Amino acid sequence: GIAIAAVGMLSTLGVTLATDAYGPIADNAGGIAEMAELDERVRETTDALDALGNTTAATGKGFAIGSAVLTSLSLLSAFKENAQIESVDLSDAYVMS
């Protein structure tokens, strides 16, 4: 079940990367508008787009962290099954090293 959940999250990777890439593009557009001394209205528009880019970047990072956690859990579970270990004490530093 954990592996299926991880694959499900990773299946959205294309959309996640595309939205994560949107932030720097909008930020660059704002910088270009400022350096070109365009009308203040243009800068207000690019600031709004930059704020949206920051939000999409934060969402993308949440998906990346979530899929990494699920993938780690599935790998640990697969190791436990293959090594025929009944329990893994994650609070033991020796086990985690």
C-alpha beads as a LAMMPS data file, in Angstrom:
LAMMPS data file: protein, C-alpha beads

97 atoms
96 bonds

1 atom types
1 bond types

-500.0 500.0 xlo xhi
-500.0 500.0 ylo yhi
-500.0 500.0 zlo zhi

Masses

1 110.0

Atoms # bond

1 1 1 0.000 0.000 0.000
2 1 1 2.808 2.401 0.844
3 1 1 4.545 1.769 -2.471
4 1 1 1.331 2.368 -4.404
5 1 1 0.826 5.656 -2.549
6 1 1 4.404 6.703 -3.383
7 1 1 3.912 5.830 -7.055
8 1 1 0.656 7.783 -7.018
9 1 1 2.409 10.853 -5.694
10 1 1 5.280 10.450 -8.141
11 1 1 2.815 10.192 -11.018
12 1 1 2.133 13.905 -10.537
13 1 1 5.832 14.712 -10.874
14 1 1 5.491 16.338 -14.304
15 1 1 2.845 18.775 -13.128
16 1 1 4.725 19.416 -9.884
17 1 1 7.958 20.252 -11.704
18 1 1 6.141 22.482 -14.171
19 1 1 4.489 24.487 -11.393
20 1 1 7.775 24.654 -9.471
21 1 1 9.497 26.105 -12.539
22 1 1 6.850 28.839 -12.834
23 1 1 8.161 30.833 -9.835
24 1 1 11.581 31.836 -11.207
25 1 1 10.063 32.739 -14.573
26 1 1 7.581 35.128 -12.957
27 1 1 10.336 36.544 -10.735
28 1 1 12.555 37.175 -13.763
29 1 1 9.673 38.908 -15.538
30 1 1 9.360 41.277 -12.579
31 1 1 13.062 42.027 -12.647
32 1 1 12.998 42.701 -16.374
33 1 1 9.995 45.016 -15.976
34 1 1 11.817 46.929 -13.246
35 1 1 15.101 47.221 -15.170
36 1 1 13.269 48.335 -18.322
37 1 1 11.521 51.003 -16.234
38 1 1 8.111 49.907 -17.461
39 1 1 4.874 51.347 -16.131
40 1 1 4.066 50.667 -12.462
41 1 1 0.976 48.726 -13.602
42 1 1 3.275 46.135 -15.254
43 1 1 5.271 45.737 -12.038
44 1 1 2.070 45.241 -10.015
45 1 1 1.027 42.476 -12.408
46 1 1 4.405 40.744 -12.246
47 1 1 4.398 41.016 -8.422
48 1 1 1.051 39.212 -8.321
49 1 1 2.410 36.526 -10.642
50 1 1 5.539 36.236 -8.483
51 1 1 3.394 35.677 -5.390
52 1 1 1.558 32.895 -7.220
53 1 1 4.916 31.438 -8.261
54 1 1 6.043 31.340 -4.632
55 1 1 2.849 29.516 -3.674
56 1 1 3.246 26.925 -6.420
57 1 1 6.905 26.393 -5.438
58 1 1 5.874 25.752 -1.830
59 1 1 3.220 23.291 -2.979
60 1 1 5.766 21.497 -5.151
61 1 1 8.149 21.143 -2.229
62 1 1 5.367 19.616 -0.129
63 1 1 4.756 16.991 -2.798
64 1 1 8.482 16.268 -3.070
65 1 1 8.852 15.776 0.681
66 1 1 5.719 13.634 0.876
67 1 1 6.791 11.337 -1.939
68 1 1 10.289 11.027 -0.437
69 1 1 8.811 9.953 2.910
70 1 1 6.538 7.392 1.278
71 1 1 9.398 6.042 -0.844
72 1 1 11.644 5.732 2.232
73 1 1 8.928 3.873 4.100
74 1 1 8.388 1.461 1.239
75 1 1 12.150 0.790 0.947
76 1 1 12.403 0.172 4.686
77 1 1 9.404 -2.135 4.519
78 1 1 10.893 -4.075 1.588
79 1 1 14.206 -4.452 3.455
80 1 1 12.373 -5.703 6.530
81 1 1 10.540 -8.315 4.453
82 1 1 13.636 -9.512 2.561
83 1 1 15.813 -9.657 5.681
84 1 1 12.987 -11.466 7.528
85 1 1 13.130 -9.037 10.427
86 1 1 10.031 -8.988 12.609
87 1 1 10.468 -5.454 13.949
88 1 1 12.710 -2.461 13.418
89 1 1 13.350 -0.199 16.411
90 1 1 13.714 3.251 14.863
91 1 1 14.555 4.776 18.241
92 1 1 17.807 2.753 18.423
93 1 1 20.719 4.767 17.020
94 1 1 22.565 1.564 16.037
95 1 1 19.636 0.451 13.891
96 1 1 19.358 3.827 12.147
97 1 1 23.103 3.968 11.412

Bonds

1 1 1 2
2 1 2 3
3 1 3 4
4 1 4 5
5 1 5 6
6 1 6 7
7 1 7 8
8 1 8 9
9 1 9 10
10 1 10 11
11 1 11 12
12 1 12 13
13 1 13 14
14 1 14 15
15 1 15 16
16 1 16 17
17 1 17 18
18 1 18 19
19 1 19 20
20 1 20 21
21 1 21 22
22 1 22 23
23 1 23 24
24 1 24 25
25 1 25 26
26 1 26 27
27 1 27 28
28 1 28 29
29 1 29 30
30 1 30 31
31 1 31 32
32 1 32 33
33 1 33 34
34 1 34 35
35 1 35 36
36 1 36 37
37 1 37 38
38 1 38 39
39 1 39 40
40 1 40 41
41 1 41 42
42 1 42 43
43 1 43 44
44 1 44 45
45 1 45 46
46 1 46 47
47 1 47 48
48 1 48 49
49 1 49 50
50 1 50 51
51 1 51 52
52 1 52 53
53 1 53 54
54 1 54 55
55 1 55 56
56 1 56 57
57 1 57 58
58 1 58 59
59 1 59 60
60 1 60 61
61 1 61 62
62 1 62 63
63 1 63 64
64 1 64 65
65 1 65 66
66 1 66 67
67 1 67 68
68 1 68 69
69 1 69 70
70 1 70 71
71 1 71 72
72 1 72 73
73 1 73 74
74 1 74 75
75 1 75 76
76 1 76 77
77 1 77 78
78 1 78 79
79 1 79 80
80 1 80 81
81 1 81 82
82 1 82 83
83 1 83 84
84 1 84 85
85 1 85 86
86 1 86 87
87 1 87 88
88 1 88 89
89 1 89 90
90 1 90 91
91 1 91 92
92 1 92 93
93 1 93 94
94 1 94 95
95 1 95 96
96 1 96 97
